[in-house]
Every structure is written in C-alpha cells, then in structure tokens.
Amino acid sequence: MWLRDSSNSHWATNQVAIVAGGTSGIGLEAGAALAEAGFATILINGRDEQRGATAKAVIKARAPSCQVLFHQRDASVAGATEEMIAMAGGRVDLFLNAVPGNMPATLFSEFDMTGLNELVKVHLESVFRCSHAVYAQMRSAQSGVIINIASDAAKIPTVGETVHGALMAAIDMFSRTLALEAARFGVRVHVLTPSIVAGTHSQKRMMDGSFSEKLFTRAMKKAALGVVTPSDISPLVVFLASPAAKKMTGQRITINGGIAVD
C-alpha cells in the first residue's frame, strides 16, 4: 500500500479494525486493504458463516501476518457490537460500517410499506447501534475513526429513491453531526457516499426490477471515469484511518466515477 511509504510508515502496527458487513463487497475489500496496510487485527462481521470463512481466507491470503476474526451476527441487533469489541480484545481503532442494504429503485406510490421497519433496521439501526458502542470505547481511548457507508442518494434527489434517499440522508447527517461531538475526544467520523459499485451484492439488488435496472443502467453510462468497484473505495478508507488524515473529520466524500457532482 502507498501509505507504507509515508514518514510514519508503521502507523498501523497494533491497530484493530472492525468491519460490519465485511464478508463481501466494499467491506471485504476495505478489510483486506487495511490488513495489507499493516493492521494487526481485522474483525469482519456478517450473518453468513460460509461467507465469513471465505472472507477470512481472502484477507489472510493478502496479509498472512494479520489476525483475521469473524463475528457472525446481524449488526443491527442490540449487543452485537459489544460482542465484536470484546472479540477483538476490547479495542477498536477503526470502525467501518459497510452493511449492504441497497434496495431496487421504487416509486413511492408503489412502495410496500410493510417492509419499512426492516429497511430502517438494516440501514439505520446498524449504524446507530454500532457507532454508539464503538464511540464509547474510542472516547475512553481518546482516539479512533468511524466511517459509515451511505450513498449518493443521500444528497441527490432521484426518482425512485424517495425512501432509500431518506435513509441515506439520515446516515449522512448522523455521521457529520457525530463528528462535531466526537472531535473534542480525538475521535474522527466520516461518511462515504458511493453510487453504483460494480461486483457487489448491493449492485445486484439495485438492478432487480425493470424500472430500477433502466434507471441504474442510464446512471452507469454517466460514469465517465468508469464504474466504481470496491477497490476504488478501499484506499480512501485506509487514508482516512491513517495519520495523514488526522486533521480531517466530518467529511462526506463521494466516489461515483463522475455520475454526478455534489
């Protein structure tokens, strides 16, 4: 990793990262990149045991000296994050919430309200509960970085993303407001807002349905810099975790290949 060449080349030694939603997509690639940067321990969280085992093997293959742990549980459940912290040895220097949950684009008139509570749980409860638990530990340590993944829908009104956009906007505002509260304790908070990320389960869900598929196919054609992949996002996660970004907090950063400009 390029950050190894910085003046503080051993910054990641003994560092611990927890990645909720770390068994695939952005979470897995970020976990592997952090391990390659020198993190001592990477704990990935997910609900599927087989995916967890596969993800552990992927990270270990790329960073054999890193301790890789898997925590199997829904990150939105009360107590799940406390279990992750304990499993990681009672310490967390970086927390990344990459829990996938993108929904197909749906006109609000056709939205099934019976699924609303589950969407709130997947998108918001995981962010709120995880952040609350790791923030308590980071406040005590007077150090740490929290990064939440939202999407472009948080800031760009898009037909078919009334509910999804509202949920993403909540993550955005939560993260940037927490950054204000946390700065006095040496804790930094950021939110990343990608659009379409190729090769992820979220992309597959977003392309599920004729309306959604047409919408996002048009969006991908606007990506003049190329459609984003998880490997385009992971270096940014490493940078934000590093001393090179120690004076940065509360940033909403978009990685979308040029689909839109904030």
N, C-alpha and C positions, 0 to 999 in steps of 0.2 A: 504493500500500500504506500501511496505517496507520502502519507503523514509520517512514515518512519524516517524520512529524511529531514524532518523539522529539527530545530535546535533542541527540542525536548523529545528526543526520539524514543524514550522509554516511558512516555506518559501513560500508556495503557497497562503497564505492568501491575498486577494485582487488582486490576479493575474488574468489576462484576456488572454484567448487563442482564436484564430480564426483558424478554420479548414476548408480549402477549400476542397470540396469533402468529407464532413463529414457526409453524410447521410447513408453510408454503409461501409463495409469492414474495411480497416486499419484506415481510418479517423474516423469512428464512434467509433471503439474500443479505439482508442487513445483519442478521446474526452471524453469518459466515464472514462478512466483511469486517465486523468488529473483532471476531476471533483472529482473522488474519492481521489485524492492526496490533494485536498483542494482548487483548483482554484475557485475563486468567480464567474467567468463568463466564459461560453463556448459558442462561436458563431459558429454554423455549417452552411456551405454554400452548396447549391446544386440546381439542376434545377427542381426537382420534389417535389411538395408541399406535397403529401401524404407521400413520403419517409421522408421528413423533419419532419412532425408531428410524425411519428413513431420513428424516431431517437431521437427527443426531449424526447419522453416518455421513451425510453430506458435509456438515460442518467439520467433523473430525478429519475427513479426508483433506480438507483445505487447510486445517490448522491442527495438526496432530497433538500439539502440546497443550491445547486449550481443554479445560474441563467443560464438557457439554452435558447439561442436565435437561430432562424432560419432565414437565409437570402436566398431568392430564386432568383437566377440569375446565368448565366454562368460566371464562374470566369475569363474567358479569355476576357470578354468584357471590354472595356475602362470604367473606373469609378466604376466598380463593387467592387473593394477592398476598395476604398474610402468610399463607402456606408457601407461596413462591419465595417470599423473602426468607423465611425460615429454611427452606430447602437450599437456598443459595448461600447459607451461612450467616444470615442476619444482616446482610449488607447489599445495597444496590447503588451503583454509581450512575448507571444509565437505565432508564426505563423507556421502552418503545411500545406503544400500543398500536399494533398493526392488525387488530382483529378485523377480518374481512366481513363485509355485510352489504356490499352494493346490491341494490335492487334494480330490476329492469325499469326503464322509464315507463311511467304510467300516468295518464291524465288523471287529475284529481277526481273528476266525475266518475271515473272507473276504478278508483282505488278501493280496495276491500278493507274496510275499517276494522274488521275482526283481526287483522294482522298488525294493527297499530302498536299494541303493547309489546309484542315480540320485537318489532323493529326498534322501539325505544330501548328495550333491554339490550339488544345486540349492539346498537350503536352508541348509546349514551351511558347505560349502567356500567358497561365495561370500562369506559373512560373515567367516569366519576369514581367508581369504587377503587380501581387500580391506582389512579392518581392520588386519591386520599391516603391510601395505605403507604405508598412509596414516598409521598411528600412528608409524612410523619417521620419516616426513617431518615430522609435527606435533611430535614430541618435539624434533627438531632446531630447529624454529622456536619452540618453547615456546608454541604456540598452535594451536587448531584444535577442530573439533567433529565427532564421528562420531555419526550417527543410523542405527540399524538398525530395519527394519520386521519385526515378528513378528506375532502375532495374539492375540486373546482366549483362544485355545486354550492359550496358554502358562500360564494361571493358573486357568482354569475347566474342570474335568473335564467332558467332553462325550461322550456315547455316539457312537461312530463316528469319534472323533478321537484314538484312542489313539496312533497313530504321529505324526500331524500335531501333536498337542499336545506330544508329547515333543520333537519337533524345534523347535517354537516356544519351549518352555521352555528349551531349550539356548541359543537366541539371547538370550532374556531374561537368563538368569544370566550368560552370557558378557559381555553388554553392561554389566551393572551391576557385575560384578567388575572388568572392564577400567577402568571409571570410577574405581574406587578406586586402581588402579595408575597411571592417567594423570593424576590431579589434580595431583600434585606437579610435573608438567611443563607445566601450564597447558592440558591437553587435556581437553575435556568429552565425555562419552559418554552417550547416551540410547537408549532403545528405545521404540518406539511399538507399541501393540497394538490395532489396529482389529479389528472383527469383519467383517461383510459390508460391502463397499464397492461401491456400485452403479456400473455402467457400466465395469467393469474386466474384463480377461481372467480374472483370478482368480475373480471372481464367476461367470463363465460355467462355469469348471471346477468350482466348488463346487456348481453346480446341475445337474451332469452325473450323472444316475442317479436313479432314483425315490426311494431311501432318502435320499440327500443332498438332493434337491430338497425333499422333505417336511420334513426337519429344518431347512433354512435358510429355507424359506417361513414356518414357525412362528416362527423367530427374528426375521425381519423384522417380523412383526406385533407383536413386543415392543418395537420401536424407537419409543417414544412421542415422541421428539424428531425422528423422521424417519430414514430410512435414510441412512447416511453416504455422501458422494461424495468424490472426490479433492480437490475444492475446500474441503471441510471440514477436511482434514488439512494442506493446504499452508501456511495461515497459521501453524500451530503449528511447522512446520519453519523458517519464516522467523524466528519469535520465538526459537526455541532457538539459531539461528545468530547472533542479534544480541547486542549488549552488554547489552540488557535482561535477558538470561538468563545473564549472565557468572558468577553465583554458584550456578548450578544444574548439577548433574551427577548421573549415576546414576539418572535418573528413568525409571520405567516409566509411560507415560501412555496411557490408554485413550480411544479415540474410537469409540463404538459406538451413539450415538443413544439410549442408555438400555436397550439389550437386556439388559444385566446390569451390576451394580455390584461392583467389586472389594472 
